Amino acid sequence: MKSQLTAIALMMMSLWAAAGETNHVIRLSVTSDDADGTQVNMTVPLSLLYSFEDVIREALTEIKIEEHGIDLREIWNAVKDAGPTDFVEILEGETTVKISTSQTHIVVATDGDGDESVNAMIPFELCDALFTDSEDFDFENLMTVLEGMSGTDIVNVESDDENVRIWIE
């Protein structure tokens, strides 16, 4: 029976893939070691984001950084063009906080004897999709980028009493 179910599942996935359908989701997992042992698991189909397209567009147009003479797209392009760079490094005791870029990602990481470890790798493609002029914002491109991040962890936070993970599956 188990092998029949596996065969049916594989056949369904093959048909789905052949049809060009995607079923990517954003997942959030929070586990806490507090007295309650709180756990949060959230799954949001990427297709649900289409329902929020207007809200996302509005949020991007409400960013008024340009009024202060700051061009976020220009700053982003300069960061990306700098190549792999360690932009910020803070050493405190045996704890290190580092913000850097690789060839393809912005990397935020902490390590050491602190009670919290943060690892975030933000793909340049995602930043390219987000850091654009609001009138040039391409929602379809954002969705394509998010779908392409399938299997990728976006954020991991590990502390003595809580773990948070956000990824696309």
Secondary structure, DSSP 4 states (H G I P E B T S, - for coil): -HHHHHHHHHHHHHHHHHTT----EEEEEEEE-STT--EEEEEEEGGGGGGGHHHHHHHHHT--GGGGT--HHHHHHHHHHT-SEEEEEEEETTEEEEEEE-SSEEEEEEESSSSEEEEEEEEHHHHHHHSS-GGG--HHHHHHHHHHTTTEEEEEEEESSEEEEEEE-
